[in-house]
Amino acid sequence: MTYGYIRFSTLAQEETQQAFALQEYAKMKGLTIDAIEKDEGVSGGVSYRDRNLNNLIKKLHHGDVLIVTEISRLGRSMSDISKLLNEELKPRKVRLVVIKMGIDVDCSNLKAQDDFLFSALSFAAQLEKEMIQQRTQSALDARKALIERDGGFISKNGNFCTRLGNKKGCDMTAAVRVSNENRRKAKDEWRSTGLFVWVENQLLKGRPRREIVAEAREMYEKDPERWGTRQGRPLSEAILSIWAKDIFPVI
């Protein structure tokens, strides 16, 4: 069987991009992804044993394929990635694919050059994690200094904050208004092209909703990026019902 694994933050866009990359790779190689395991909002520094990834690993058997977009999705710790490879994937004789690195190896037959490559990639992932932590700490230190000197700091959203880690210390009114406006604009922009416009035209023609969903799903299979919803998923009857209420409030 072929499995995909995705680790992403709370941004749906990141999930969609990774899922699309997995499906495109599988299609190119003539594979069918049987299931995709996800970890949302989980740091790569968290051991694979404490993530949903561990549930996926327990399902893997000899000859199964595990596909990820990059090695950092599996983790950002050299020791953890090494354990994952040598104690989990290798004994199970799993084939591991890392799309962006062009890696496709049989973990039961890892050669010295494969071990070296994974060590180098693991080191890069861990180094990136440490650099992110350093940048985050530097930003926190700078904000603390501004609070002590000026009584507060200006956040990225344009709020004046008098404390760290607590929105009560910030004037959020302007930021919320801007955020809501940006979301509305993004929604209206998306709905001006692509799938939503096509659905609107089909509803105006009076086509049965089941037919609309069926055809939309066929188009999605051919071109997911163009014929998917804003979340990158195929059209469903539930989503169509919501859109129909927006298009025809009296329906």
C-alpha positions in Angstrom: 0.0 0.0 0.0 1.0 3.6 -0.5 0.7 6.2 2.3 1.3 9.9 2.4 2.3 11.9 5.5 1.7 15.6 6.0 2.8 17.9 8.9 1.6 21.5 8.7 0.8 24.5 10.8 -2.8 25.8 11.2 -2.7 27.2 7.7 -4.9 25.3 5.4 -2.8 26.4 2.5 0.2 24.4 3.7 -2.0 21.3 4.0 -3.3 21.8 0.5 0.1 22.3 -1.0 1.6 19.2 0.5 -1.4 17.1 -0.3 -1.4 18.3 -3.9 2.4 17.5 -4.2 1.8 14.0 -2.9 -1.0 13.3 -5.3 0.8 14.7 -8.3 3.9 12.7 -7.5 1.9 9.5 -7.1 0.1 10.1 -10.4 3.4 10.7 -12.2 4.7 7.4 -10.8 1.6 5.4 -11.5 0.8 5.0 -7.7 -2.4 5.4 -5.8 -2.2 6.9 -2.3 -4.4 4.7 -0.1 -4.3 7.0 2.9 -2.8 10.3 4.1 -1.9 10.8 7.8 -1.8 14.4 9.1 -0.3 16.3 12.0 -1.6 19.8 12.3 0.1 22.5 14.4 2.7 20.0 15.6 6.4 21.1 15.7 8.9 18.9 13.9 10.9 18.9 17.1 8.2 16.7 18.6 9.3 13.0 18.4 7.5 10.9 15.8 6.4 8.7 18.7 4.2 11.5 20.0 2.6 12.4 16.7 0.0 10.8 14.4 3.0 9.8 12.4 3.5 6.9 14.9 0.0 5.6 14.1 0.9 5.5 10.4 4.2 3.8 11.1 2.5 0.9 12.9 0.4 0.2 9.8 3.4 -0.1 7.5 4.5 -3.5 6.2 7.1 -5.0 3.8 6.8 -3.3 0.4 4.6 -0.4 1.5 5.5 3.1 0.3 5.7 6.2 2.5 5.7 9.5 0.7 6.6 12.9 2.2 7.3 16.3 0.5 10.6 16.8 2.5 12.6 15.3 5.3 11.7 18.0 7.7 8.0 16.8 7.6 9.3 13.7 9.4 11.2 15.6 12.0 13.8 18.2 12.7 16.0 16.2 15.1 18.9 14.1 13.7 18.5 11.5 16.4 14.8 11.2 16.0 15.0 10.8 12.2 17.8 8.3 12.6 15.6 6.2 15.0 12.7 6.5 12.6 14.7 5.2 9.7 16.7 2.4 11.5 14.3 1.3 14.2 11.0 1.6 12.3 11.2 1.9 8.5 14.2 -0.4 8.0 12.9 -3.4 10.0 9.5 -3.0 8.2 11.3 -3.0 4.8 9.4 0.2 3.8 10.1 2.2 0.7 10.6 5.9 1.5 10.1 8.7 -0.9 11.1 12.3 -0.2 9.8 14.3 -3.2 11.7 17.6 -3.0 15.0 15.8 -2.4 14.5 13.3 -5.2 14.9 10.4 -2.7 13.3 7.0 -3.4 15.0 4.3 -1.3 14.2 0.8 0.0 14.9 1.3 3.7 15.6 -2.4 4.1 18.6 -2.0 1.9 20.1 1.3 2.9 23.6 1.8 1.6 26.4 3.9 3.1 25.7 6.8 0.7 22.0 6.7 1.7 22.9 6.9 5.4 25.2 9.8 4.6 22.5 11.6 2.6 19.9 11.2 5.3 22.3 12.4 8.0 23.1 15.5 6.0 19.4 16.2 5.4 18.6 15.6 9.1 21.4 17.9 10.1 20.0 20.6 7.8 16.5 20.2 9.2 17.7 20.4 12.8 19.9 23.5 11.9 16.9 25.2 10.4 14.9 24.5 13.5 17.6 26.0 15.8 17.8 29.1 13.5 14.0 29.5 13.7 14.2 29.3 17.5 17.1 31.8 17.6 15.2 34.3 15.4 12.1 33.9 17.6 14.0 34.4 20.8 15.8 37.5 19.3 12.4 39.0 18.3 11.1 38.4 21.9 14.1 40.0 23.4 13.8 43.0 21.2 10.1 43.4 22.1 10.9 43.1 25.8 13.4 45.9 25.4 10.9 48.1 23.6 8.3 47.5 26.4 10.8 48.5 29.0 12.0 51.6 27.1 8.8 52.8 25.3 6.0 51.0 27.2 5.1 48.8 24.3 5.8 47.8 20.7 4.0 47.8 17.3 3.1 44.4 16.2 3.0 43.1 12.6 -0.7 43.8 12.5 -0.2 47.4 13.5 -1.3 47.0 17.1 0.4 48.7 20.0 1.1 46.0 22.6 2.2 46.6 26.1 2.9 42.9 27.0 4.0 39.6 25.4 1.8 36.6 24.8 -1.5 38.2 25.8 -3.8 39.9 23.4 -5.4 41.8 26.3 -2.3 44.0 26.2 -3.0 45.0 22.6 -5.5 47.3 20.9 -6.9 44.7 18.5 -9.8 46.8 17.0 -8.0 48.0 13.9 -6.3 44.6 13.3 -9.5 42.7 13.5 -11.2 45.1 11.1 -8.3 44.8 8.6 -8.2 41.0 9.0 -11.9 40.6 8.4 -11.7 42.9 5.3 -8.7 40.9 3.9 -10.6 37.6 4.4 -13.7 39.1 2.7 -11.6 40.3 -0.3 -9.8 37.0 -0.6 -13.1 35.2 -0.6 -14.7 37.5 -3.2 -11.6 37.3 -5.4 -11.7 33.5 -5.3 -15.4 33.3 -6.0 -14.9 35.6 -9.1 -13.2 32.8 -11.1 -13.0 29.0 -11.3 -15.2 26.5 -9.6 -17.6 28.8 -7.9 -18.4 30.7 -11.1 -18.9 27.4 -12.9 -21.3 26.1 -10.1 -23.2 29.4 -10.3 -23.8 29.0 -14.0 -24.9 25.4 -13.6 -27.4 26.3 -10.9 -28.7 29.1 -13.1 -29.3 26.5 -15.9 -31.4 24.5 -13.4 -29.2 21.4 -13.4 -29.7 18.8 -10.6 -27.2 19.3 -7.8 -26.1 15.7 -7.9 -25.1 16.0 -11.5 -23.2 19.2 -10.8 -21.3 17.6 -8.0 -20.5 14.5 -10.1 -19.2 16.5 -13.0 -17.2 18.8 -10.7 -15.5 15.8 -9.1 -14.6 14.5 -12.5 -13.0 17.9 -13.4 -11.2 17.9 -10.0 -9.6 14.6 -10.7 -8.2 16.0 -13.9 -7.1 19.4 -12.5 -7.4 19.6 -8.7 -5.8 23.1 -8.5 -8.3 24.7 -10.8 -11.5 22.8 -9.9 -11.1 22.4 -6.1 -12.7 24.5 -3.4 -10.8 27.2 -1.5 -9.5 24.4 0.8 -8.3 22.4 -2.2 -10.9 19.7 -1.9 -13.4 18.3 -4.4 -16.9 19.7 -4.4 -19.5 18.0 -2.2 -23.2 18.3 -1.9 -22.8 20.0 1.5 -20.6 22.7 0.1 -22.8 23.1 -2.9 -25.8 23.7 -0.6 -23.9 26.4 1.3 -22.9 28.1 -2.0 -26.4 27.9 -3.3 -27.7 29.8 -0.3 -25.2 32.5 -1.0 -26.0 32.7 -4.7 -29.8 32.4 -4.2 -30.7 33.4 -0.7 -34.3 32.4 -1.2 -33.4 28.8 -2.0 
